[in-house]
Amino acid sequence: MGLYSYTRLATYKQCPYKYKLRYIDKIPEVKTIEPFMGSCVHETLERLYKNVISAKLVPLERVLEYYHEIWARDWDDNIRIVKKDLTKDDYKTLGEKCIEDYYESYYPFNQSRTIHVEKRVLFSLDNEGRHKMRGFIDRLAIAPDGTYEIHDYKTDGTLPAQKDKDEDKQLALYQIGVKEMWRDVHSVKFIWHYLVFNKEITSSRSDGDIEKLRADKIALITEIESASEFSPRESSLCGWCSYQAICPLWKHLFIIERLPPREVSKEEGVKLVDRLEGLQNEGKEIESEIEETKEELINYSDREGVDRIFGSNKMAKIKKETKLSFPDTRDEKRIELEKVIKAEGKWDEVSSLDVRKLAKKVQEGGWNEDILENVEEFAEKEEKKSVTLVKKKGKEE
Ligand code: SF4
């Protein structure tokens, strides 16, 4: 059993392939500017509160100097800026503004008593100590009424809704760690500081919520530890993923972007996709011409009263038949129809096993293990690959 963090579990949920690259293959990540600016702001506030704990109030000018020192010390020209309309200086200024607004809103920082900054928490999700987790709390404080406050600084460019924070799992996990550390932790409050908006969002969890969270995370760890496939999962976060250039979903785009513009259309993959697109377009035109010709043949057959029409080499047979159709599974009349057939005792004659649905159930692990084991004996495994042409996407979409 490994030692898990909230980020590690969230990475698996976001994309199993990214999880594999980061935590199993341990491939170093390409840094992006948003987390870089976030870590400079975090470290600045950490220094500010370390002084507050020692009863020292540092003026804003000095706090901003910390920020600039940290930025200059850690900046690396390989840090990637994904948003093309923003520059390094825009991010630096945004970080400064976060600190200024925070300083002015909370000075002299005595709303509650800060007891730790960057506090490491280590705890187990189960009583036997098998599912261990760790994390860092940005700031831990005690309110005048004795409530423990877990503070978290965010430099995200979007402000989440209260509902999202009421379902947030990270600070709820840290609550387990805080409760294990001291006996007098009776109530815990989560406070997220959305610094870009100078806004606090607060929330808390009941004991029942925490028990459910423990069970969910244990199940997720079990799933991760038994996983044998780590497939890429596309999402809106791909544009910010450090592994995009080596991810099978995006790698080709990076390959062709490195080519001189006139070489792009000659690249083998590009040529093949363009050829398939052309053939499919031709195929569609031919299909619609075939349908139109069939229509015309039916009209000819009606007009001339003939059921066979002879060409130079082939003959067209015109067959007239009445086809029955019954409501499909999306039609509400379907339930009524099934009832009638079952009531007549004829269900077994017309129903059959839907093997596609069965395969989906088994692949998703939708039944209990005993059933899956019995059914899987009949399954034949075959790796299939398919090709589908879809609209082209950019890396940041
Ligand atoms: S780019 Fe997207 S799909 Fe690929 S590894 Fe990253 S998150 Fe996963």
Residues whose N, C-alpha, C, O or C-beta is under 5 A from the ligand:
A	BS01	SF4	C15 Y17 K18 P232 R233 E234 C238 C241 Y243 Q244 C247 L249
